[in-house]
Every structure is written in C-alpha cells, then in structure tokens.
Amino acid sequence: MLTLLHTSPVHVPVFDALRDMDHPGLVLRHVVDESLLTRARAEGSESVAADVEAVVAAAVAEGSAAVLCTCSTIGEVAEKTGAALGVPVLRVDRPMAAAAAAAGR
C-alpha cells in the first residue's frame, strides 16, 4: 500500500487514474488535509511538521510501505519527517523538476 498526502481533494482522482494506467493492483490510501497548505502558507512549512509526522506515522502503522507527498509547499517537511522516522517519503515535485531540468526548462 502507498499513502498519498494531499492538500487538495482535486488530486485524488488524478492519482487514481495514474495508478490505473500503470499499476492497477496498487492499493492507494489518500489522506487529504487542506489545512496543511493553508497553515504552511500563513505560518511557514515548519508549522505543520507535527501534523505531517502524524500522517506519516499513521500511514506506516496502517501498512503503507511509503508515502508520496503531492504538495510542493510541504514537501520538504514531509521528506525530513520520513528521514527522521526511517520511512520512504517521496516528493512528487522532485521528478517533475528533474524532467524540466533535463528538458532544458
């Protein structure tokens, strides 16, 4: 199982469709918390660190092998949390940035 941490519900069907194209058997668990983005924008991304840690810890406790953070605003906090907990936390913006750099953009 893979847990996806979203800050908007609009991402859920997008990632379900991507999963269905390439990995139809993969179980996704979506966690949507719009307040994380609102607070991170207003108070800085570190202000949501405890909540992000709780999501990552719960994901692992529920059987997720990894967490994918789909929000670039809280991505760094999520990545740090994963490292601290020993859990793979991936940032959706890393491969996008690498692809843009490779394309010369």
LINDAPE-V900125 format. One line per field, one symbol per residue. ss: DSSP state (H for helix, E for strand, C for the rest). psi: psi as a letter, one per 20 degrees, with the letter a starting at -180 (. if undefined). A space follows every 50 residues. Layout:
# LINDAPE-V900125
ss: ???
psi: ???
This chain:
# LINDAPE-V900125
ss: CEEEEECCCHHHHHHHHHHHHHCCCCCEEEEECHHHHHHHHHHCHHHHHH HHHHHHHHHHHCCCCEEEECCHHHHHHHHHHHHHHCCEEEEHHHHHHHHH HHCCC
psi: qpppoqjpiihghghgggghghmhipppopopnhhgggghhhiqhiijgh hgghggghgghjjphrpopjohhjggggggggghikpooqphighggggg ghik.
